[in-house]
Amino acid sequence: MPPETRPPEDGTVSGHDADVLLHRTARGDERAFELLYDVVAAPVHGLVRRVVRDPAMSEEVTQEVMIEVWRAAARYDPERGGALAWIMTIAHRRAVDRVRREQAAGEREARAARHEPGAAHDPVSERVEARLEHERVRRCLGALTRLQRETVTLAYYGGHSYREVAALVGAPPNTVRTRMRDGIIRLRDCLGVER
């Protein structure tokens, strides 16, 4: 393979490499496109991920960008800038378009929900319901033993694992697991949640 089409071994992207590979891609050279993909996919994905944020959606947009690069490679004009800059411009435009599309879809759904009969939104009643639910949970937590309450609180509100909870309360992990299970059962019964 000629040295100008080999991807850099250290993972860096040379503007010259991308230029040569994009030029060959424009002529329909699939191998050049594969090499170009290897060279630019990571920086493209990084840019897209910063704009889109959602990992799965970022992967989709990255693939769309690379398909567009393959299809539009003949339109690349080296007089207007480097290949990498051209590709990153496509990536940024695609990412921004996707974010705008998603926002517009969300706004359409919100408008439809506002106009839908029976879908009234009452923030005051929602706050009251949330407060009442919070009070029920607090009352039910108060009915647990100290160790049950402590383990459930540390695990569910503190985000700790069984082992971390065991270390924090100074009890064996199996004891913590049993107390937590018993506490959860008592909470479900108190809150009227069906198993």
Helices and strands as residue ranges (DSSP letters): G 3-5, H 15-26, H 30-52, H 55-72, G 73-75, G 78-80, H 83-115, H 123-142, H 146-152, I 153-157, H 162-169, H 173-191
